[in-house]
């Protein structure tokens, strides 16, 4: 039960951190990582050059890295489920 509670809390922290990003960082981040669109597809849809999108994804990851807590784990991987409405986003992190 404690693990489920921890995962739920991690998911809420992630969701809040993503929501706190500016729209110009949040939208490409969600389209790329959560919905699986390619950079070219996002570029075509938003009318933003691919190099600009790469920079925005980099900036978004950097900001999230600075705001998300480091969760110690003995497991080589971690799965986080983030819910937004009826949609569930699954994030898999692997320690190398």
N, CA, C and O of each residue as an XYZ file, in Angstrom:
384
protein
N       0.810     -1.200      0.000
C       0.000      0.000      0.000
C       0.854      1.264      0.000
O       0.529      2.244     -0.671
N       1.953      1.230      0.763
C       2.819      2.403      0.850
C       3.417      2.739     -0.510
O       3.571      3.913     -0.848
N       3.758      1.713     -1.297
C       4.346      1.949     -2.613
C       3.346      2.628     -3.543
O       3.711      3.517     -4.312
N       2.095      2.210     -3.471
C       1.049      2.834     -4.298
C       0.896      4.297     -3.913
O       0.768      5.162     -4.780
N       0.907      4.571     -2.631
C       0.788      5.946     -2.139
C       1.968      6.787     -2.616
O       1.788      7.935     -3.025
N       3.186      6.219     -2.567
C       4.371      6.931     -3.036
C       4.268      7.240     -4.524
O       4.562      8.355     -4.956
N       3.851      6.254     -5.299
C       3.718      6.445     -6.755
C       2.692      7.524     -7.067
O       2.893      8.342     -7.965
N       1.597      7.522     -6.325
C       0.561      8.526     -6.536
C       1.105      9.915     -6.229
O       0.837     10.869     -6.959
N       1.867     10.023     -5.149
C       2.459     11.305     -4.778
C       3.471     11.759     -5.833
O       3.491     12.932     -6.204
N       4.311     10.835     -6.320
C       5.285     11.158     -7.368
C       4.564     11.637     -8.619
O       4.991     12.592     -9.266
N       3.477     10.972     -8.950
C       2.705     11.346    -10.126
C       2.132     12.756     -9.985
O       2.136     13.533    -10.940
N       1.643     13.077     -8.792
C       1.087     14.406     -8.555
C       2.165     15.483     -8.648
O       1.928     16.561     -9.193
N       3.342     15.189     -8.119
C       4.451     16.143     -8.187
C       4.850     16.375     -9.640
O       5.076     17.511    -10.056
N       4.936     15.281    -10.413
C       5.286     15.400    -11.825
C       4.235     16.216    -12.568
O       4.569     17.114    -13.341
N       2.968     15.900    -12.333
C       1.881     16.612    -13.005
C       1.923     18.109    -12.681
O       1.752     18.944    -13.570
N       2.147     18.442    -11.419
C       2.220     19.856    -11.029
C       3.430     20.541    -11.662
O       3.348     21.696    -12.081
N       4.543     19.827    -11.727
C       5.753     20.403    -12.315
C       5.578     20.671    -13.803
O       6.021     21.706    -14.301
N       4.939     19.752    -14.517
C       4.689     19.939    -15.949
C       3.715     21.097    -16.152
O       3.913     21.920    -17.046
N       2.675     21.166    -15.339
C       1.706     22.260    -15.466
C       2.324     23.621    -15.204
O       1.869     24.632    -15.740
N       3.378     23.647    -14.365
C       4.025     24.913    -14.027
C       4.907     25.454    -15.151
O       5.282     26.627    -15.134
N       5.239     24.614    -16.121
C       6.046     25.067    -17.257
C       5.246     26.056    -18.105
O       4.017     26.003    -18.149
N       5.956     26.945    -18.766
C       5.281     27.862    -19.688
C       4.705     27.047    -20.847
O       5.177     25.944    -21.124
N       3.705     27.577    -21.514
C       3.060     26.871    -22.620
C       4.053     26.534    -23.730
O       3.948     25.476    -24.351
N       5.014     27.418    -23.986
C       5.954     27.151    -25.078
C       6.872     25.971    -24.766
O       7.428     25.369    -25.685
N       7.043     25.627    -23.476
C       7.811     24.441    -23.093
C       6.900     23.232    -22.868
O       7.242     22.111    -23.242
N       5.751     23.470    -22.258
C       4.829     22.394    -21.887
C       4.221     21.694    -23.096
O       4.149     20.465    -23.121
N       3.789     22.445    -24.086
C       3.102     21.853    -25.241
C       4.017     20.901    -26.016
O       3.628     19.757    -26.254
N       5.224     21.334    -26.422
C       6.109     20.385    -27.116
C       6.482     19.182    -26.249
O       6.587     18.062    -26.748
N       6.680     19.415    -24.953
C       7.028     18.326    -24.038
C       5.932     17.263    -24.028
O       6.222     16.073    -24.151
N       4.693     17.679    -23.885
C       3.571     16.722    -23.861
C       3.409     16.021    -25.205
O       3.210     14.807    -25.259
N       3.496     16.786    -26.283
C       3.322     16.167    -27.599
C       4.416     15.135    -27.877
O       4.147     14.078    -28.448
N       5.637     15.442    -27.477
C       6.773     14.549    -27.764
C       6.811     13.352    -26.820
O       6.863     12.209    -27.273
N       6.785     13.604    -25.519
C       6.982     12.524    -24.553
C       5.698     11.785    -24.182
O       5.725     10.571    -23.982
N       4.596     12.485    -24.090
C       3.369     11.842    -23.629
C       2.521     11.283    -24.764
O       1.855     10.260    -24.609
N       2.552     11.974    -25.921
C       1.724     11.526    -27.039
C       2.529     10.846    -28.135
O       1.946     10.242    -29.036
N       3.852     10.930    -28.082
C       4.712     10.206    -29.007
C       4.855     10.782    -30.399
O       5.267     10.076    -31.320
N       4.522     12.054    -30.570
C       4.700     12.675    -31.881
C       6.188     12.912    -32.146
O       6.959     13.146    -31.215
N       6.584     12.851    -33.413
C       7.970     13.127    -33.781
C       8.195     14.640    -33.761
O       7.245     15.422    -33.770
N       9.465     15.035    -33.735
C       9.778     16.456    -33.778
C       9.251     17.092    -35.055
O       8.765     18.223    -35.030
N       9.344     16.380    -36.168
C       8.860     16.932    -37.434
C       7.345     17.121    -37.397
O       6.837     18.132    -37.881
N       6.622     16.159    -36.827
C       5.163     16.293    -36.722
C       4.786     17.485    -35.843
O       3.869     18.239    -36.168
N       5.492     17.646    -34.740
C       5.222     18.781    -33.851
C       5.558     20.091    -34.557
O       4.828     21.075    -34.443
N       6.667     20.090    -35.286
C       7.073     21.274    -36.043
C       6.006     21.675    -37.054
O       5.650     22.849    -37.162
N       5.506     20.699    -37.786
C       4.457     20.972    -38.777
C       3.192     21.508    -38.112
O       2.570     22.444    -38.614
N       2.816     20.917    -36.988
C       1.578     21.289    -36.294
C       1.675     22.680    -35.671
O       0.751     23.486    -35.783
N       2.807     22.954    -35.012
C       2.958     24.227    -34.308
C       3.547     25.333    -35.175
O       3.473     26.510    -34.822
N       4.135     24.953    -36.317
C       4.789     25.945    -37.156
C       6.080     26.458    -36.536
O       6.480     27.602    -36.753
N       6.723     25.596    -35.763
C       7.967     25.950    -35.072
C       9.098     25.103    -35.647
O       8.930     23.894    -35.801
N      10.241     25.700    -35.969
C      11.358     24.918    -36.524
C      11.827     23.820    -35.554
O      11.767     23.995    -34.337
N      12.288     22.700    -36.101
C      12.756     21.571    -35.293
C      13.872     21.987    -34.322
O      13.816     21.595    -33.157
N      14.888     22.764    -34.747
C      15.927     23.158    -33.787
C      15.363     23.929    -32.583
O      15.847     23.777    -31.462
N      14.349     24.746    -32.822
C      13.705     25.486    -31.728
C      13.001     24.516    -30.784
O      13.067     24.671    -29.565
N      12.328     23.515    -31.350
C      11.656     22.513    -30.522
C      12.662     21.725    -29.686
O      12.407     21.438    -28.517
N      13.803     21.375    -30.279
C      14.839     20.655    -29.534
C      15.308     21.474    -28.342
O      15.489     20.943    -27.246
N      15.505     22.769    -28.558
C      15.931     23.662    -27.473
C      14.857     23.748    -26.398
O      15.172     23.739    -25.208
N      13.603     23.831    -26.798
C      12.514     23.911    -25.817
C      12.388     22.620    -25.014
O      12.132     22.661    -23.811
N      12.566     21.476    -25.669
C      12.529     20.201    -24.941
C      13.692     20.130    -23.950
O      13.525     19.682    -22.816
N      14.862     20.573    -24.388
C      16.028     20.605    -23.499
C      15.749     21.502    -22.290
O      16.007     21.119    -21.149
N      15.224     22.690    -22.552
C      14.925     23.631    -21.469
C      13.868     23.060    -20.520
O      13.978     23.214    -19.304
N      12.855     22.407    -21.070
C      11.788     21.815    -20.239
C      12.362     20.711    -19.354
O      12.049     20.644    -18.165
N      13.205     19.841    -19.930
C      13.816     18.773    -19.137
C      14.695     19.349    -18.024
O      14.694     18.853    -16.897
N      15.438     20.394    -18.356
C      16.309     21.030    -17.362
C      15.476     21.613    -16.219
O      15.825     21.457    -15.050
N      14.379     22.282    -16.559
C      13.521     22.863    -15.522
C      12.880     21.771    -14.670
O      12.801     21.901    -13.449
N      12.424     20.704    -15.306
C      11.818     19.609    -14.549
C      12.853     18.943    -13.645
O      12.554     18.587    -12.505
N      14.049     18.782    -14.152
C      15.114     18.171    -13.360
C      15.380     19.004    -12.111
O      15.672     18.463    -11.044
N      15.278     20.309    -12.250
C      15.507     21.191    -11.114
C      14.364     21.230    -10.112
O      14.575     21.579     -8.951
N      13.164     20.881    -10.540
C      12.015     20.968     -9.636
C      11.573     19.625     -9.080
O      10.981     19.568     -8.003
N      11.855     18.535     -9.804
C      11.417     17.226     -9.332
C      12.384     16.699     -8.281
O      13.599     16.830     -8.429
N      11.848     16.105     -7.222
C      12.737     15.552     -6.199
C      13.439     14.303     -6.708
O      12.915     13.582     -7.557
N      14.630     14.059     -6.180
C      15.362     12.835     -6.489
C      14.818     11.758     -5.569
O      14.823     11.906     -4.346
N      14.348     10.670     -6.170
C      13.770      9.583     -5.392
C      14.762      8.437     -5.353
O      15.021      7.811     -6.381
N      15.326      8.149     -4.177
C      16.265      7.034     -4.108
C      15.533      5.718     -4.331
O      14.420      5.520     -3.845
N      16.163      4.838     -5.061
C      15.543      3.550     -5.341
C      16.616      2.490     -5.473
O      17.720      2.758     -5.945
N      16.282      1.294     -5.054
C      17.219      0.193     -5.218
C      16.963     -0.528     -6.532
O      17.760     -1.365     -6.958
N      15.851     -0.198     -7.169
C      15.492     -0.812     -8.443
C      16.208     -0.096     -9.578
O      16.409      1.116     -9.510
N      16.602     -0.835    -10.637
C      17.271     -0.191    -11.766
C      16.330      0.633    -12.637
O      16.784      1.356    -13.523
N      15.027      0.531    -12.395
C      14.096      1.338    -13.184
C      12.930      1.774    -12.311
O      12.680      1.207    -11.248
N      12.232      2.783    -12.780
C      11.107      3.340    -12.053
C      10.004      3.657    -13.055
O      10.275      4.143    -14.153
N       8.783      3.385    -12.682
C       7.647      3.684    -13.536
C       6.743      4.661    -12.799
O       6.382      4.438    -11.644
N       6.385      5.737    -13.474
C       5.494      6.732    -12.896
C       4.287      6.870    -13.821
O       4.437      7.037    -15.031
N       3.114      6.800    -13.249
C       1.886      6.996    -14.020
C       1.342      8.369    -13.658
O       1.092      8.663    -12.490
N       1.163      9.202    -14.672
C       0.635     10.539    -14.451
C      -0.742     10.634    -15.087
O      -0.885     10.416    -16.290
N      -1.738     10.950    -14.307
C      -3.100     11.070    -14.825
C      -3.453     12.530    -15.054
O      -3.152     13.404    -14.242
N      -4.095     12.759    -16.175
C      -4.639     14.068    -16.484
C      -6.011     13.825    -17.091
O      -6.126     13.436    -18.253
N      -7.031     14.054    -16.310
C      -8.378     13.712    -16.760
C      -8.498     12.213    -16.907
O      -8.198     11.468    -15.974
N      -8.933     11.764    -18.072
C      -9.079     10.340    -18.333
C      -7.833      9.730    -18.963
O      -7.806      8.536    -19.260
N      -6.794     10.550    -19.169
C      -5.573     10.082    -19.807
C      -4.529      9.732    -18.754
O      -4.347     10.468    -17.785
N      -3.848      8.615    -18.944
C      -2.769      8.203    -18.047
C      -1.474      8.181    -18.836
O      -1.372      7.499    -19.856
N      -0.482      8.927    -18.365
C       0.820      8.954    -18.995
C       1.750      8.054    -18.200
O       1.821      8.164    -16.976
N       2.452      7.180    -18.871
C       3.393      6.281    -18.219
C       4.811      6.758    -18.532
O       5.191      6.873    -19.697
N       5.576      7.028    -17.502
C       6.958      7.450    -17.662
C       7.860      6.359    -17.104
O       7.661      5.915    -15.973
N       8.811      5.936    -17.847
C       9.755      4.904    -17.428
C      11.129      5.523    -17.357
O      11.620      6.074    -18.342
N      11.751      5.434    -16.202
C      13.116      5.912    -16.054
C      14.006      4.707    -15.776
O      13.644      3.820    -15.003
N      15.154      4.685    -16.402
C      16.080      3.577    -16.232
C      17.416      4.127    -15.770
O      17.967      5.037    -16.389
N      17.934      3.576    -14.687
C      19.242      3.984    -14.186
C      20.302      3.157    -14.903
O      20.228      1.929    -14.923
N      21.275      3.822    -15.483
C      22.358      3.141    -16.175
C      23.628      3.215    -15.368
O      24.659      2.693    -15.791
